C-alpha cells in the first residue's frame, strides 16, 4: 500500500534560476545543479492562516484561508562563492584577471538582482520510490560563516516559497510509484511472424 511508505534519510538540493517556467525534475535534478551537499537534511514547512466567522450562539460557522506561508530549510555544507551568490540577492561574483581567485561582493540594496530560483530537493529511496520537493523562491536568511577548528561550516538556508504558477502553487510534492501500471496501454505480446497465405485460388493446403 502506498500509505505504508516510511521516509528515511536526507537527499540532494538542486537549483536553477527561475525564468517563468518550471523545469522537469529530470532536468533540474542532475549533478551539475547541486547547490551544495547538505548537512542536517531538509525541512519543508507549510503554514496557512485562517479566519473563522461564527454566530453568537455557535450554531453556524465558516472558515477561510487568509494567508499562506511555505519554506524550505536546509544546511549547506559544501559551497563556494557561486553558492553564496545564490544565497544572497546582492551578491556579485567575479574572477580575478589571472583566474586564480573568485570574489563575491555582498551588500548594497541597489545591487539587489531580483532573481528567484527553482529549488528541488530530491530524496532517493530504492525500496519505496523517490520523492521530489519542487519550489520557487529565494533565501531570506542571508548566511553566517563560522570558522571553528573542530566543526564544519554550515550555511543555514531558509528559502521562502513564492507562487510558481497562475494557481498560486507554493509546493509540489512528487513521489515515485514503483508498482504503477499504465492504463490503456496496448498488449506487449509480439505479433505473429507467420507469413500470410499467398495461395492465389484461396484453396489452402
N, C-alpha and C positions, 0 to 999 in steps of 0.2 A: 504493500500500500504506500502511496506517495506521502501520506502524513506520518509515516514511521521514519522519515529521514532524520538522521542525527548529524548536526553540523559540528565538525571538529576542525580546529586549526585555522591558520591565517590565510594569506594569499598575496597577490601582487596588485599594486596600484599603478594603473596606466593613465596617460593623459594625452590630449591633443587640443590644439586651440579650437575654440568653438566658432564656426563661421556661419552658423544659422541652420546647418543640417547636421543631424546626428550620424556618426559613422556606425557601420555594423560592428558588432562586438568582435567578429573575427578580424576586422581591420584594425581596431584600436588595441586589441589585446595581443600584441606582439612584443618581442624582446626590446626592440629599439624605442618603444614608447613608455617603458617603465620609468616612473618619476624617480624612484629610488627604492631599494629594498627596505621593507618596513620592519619596525620593532614594536611589539605590543598589539599587533593586529589592527583591526579597523572597527569602528563603532558607527552605526547608522542610526540617527535619531529622527523621528517624525513626531511633531507635537502640534495638534490642532487646538485652537482656542474656540470656545463655543459660547453662545448666549441662549439662555432658556427663558422663555416667557411663560408665566403661569397665572391663572386666575386666583383670586383671593382665597377661594375655598380649596385650591389644589386639585380640582377635578379635571382640568384640561391643561395641557402644556404643549409647547413646541420648541424644539432645539435646532439651532442652525450653526454652521461653522462660520466664524467671522474672520479668522486668520489661520494661516498655516506656517509652520517653520520646520525646515528639514536641514540636516547637516551630516557631514561625514568627517569623523575624526580619526587620525592615524598618526603614528610616529615614523618619520622618515629617517633611516639610519645611514644610508649611503647617498651622498649628494655632492654637487659641485656648484660653481657659480651659476650655471644654467638652471639648476634646480631652484636656487634662491630666486632667480629671475621669474620663475613661475609662481613662487610663493609670495611675491610682493609686486603690486601693480606699478610701483615707482622704480623698479629695478631696471638698470640699463647695463647690458653685458657687452663687453668688448674684449679684443685680444691685442696684446702689445705688438708693436711693429715687428719684433723678431720672432713672434709666435710662441714665446716661452712663458707668457703669463696671460691668464684670463682675469679680467677685472669686472666687478659689478659695483655700480654706484647705486645706492639706495637712498631715497628721500626726495622731498620736494613735491608738494601737492600738484604743482603744474606738470610734473612728469608722469602723472597717472596715465597709463596706456589704455585704460578702459577695457582690457581684454578679459574675457571669460574663457573657461576651459571645460572640455568634456573630460570627466574622470570616470574610469571604470575599474572597480575592484573585482578581481577575478579569484574566486575560491575554487580550488581544484579538488575533486572528490571522485576517484575512480569507482568507488562502490555505489554511491547513491546518485552521482551526477554532479556536474559543476554548477556553480552559482555565479552570476554576474550582477553587480550593482552599478547602474548607469545614471550619472547625474551631470548637471551643468552648473558651474559656479566658479567661485574664486576663494582663495584663502583669506579669511578675515582675521586670523590670529597673529599675523606677522610671523616673526620667528625669533628664537632665542638660541644662541650658540654658547654652549658650556664646554670648556676645555679642561677636563679633570683627569688626573693621572691614571685612575683606576675605573673609569666609566666611559662608555661610548657616548658620543654626541648625538642627540636625537632632536630632530626638528618636529615639534608638535603642530601638525597642520589641522586646521578646522575649516573645512570647505562648506560655505553656506550655499545651499541649493537655490538655483534660480529656475523659473519656468523654462522648460525645454521644448515646448510646442504650444500650439494655439489652445490646447485644452487645459493648460496650466499644470501639466505634469511636473512633479518635483523629483520623483524617484522612479526608476524602472528596476524591478527585481525580476531577474530572468533565471529560470532554473532548467537544467537539462533533464529530459525524461529518457532514461536509458532503455526502458521497455516499450517505447512508443511504437504503435503500428499506424501506418498511414492509411486512412480510409479511402476507398475508391480507386486504389491502385490496381492495375491490371495484373493478371497472373504472370508469375515469372517463369512458369514452366516452358521449356524450349518447344518451339513449334516443330511439327513433324518434318523430317527431311526426306520422306518418301516422295519420289517423283510422281507427278500426276500421269494418269493413263494417256497414252498417245495413240491408242487404237483408233484408226480413222473411221471404222464402222461401228465402234461402240459395242463390240461383241464380248469384250473381256477375254480372260484366259480360257 
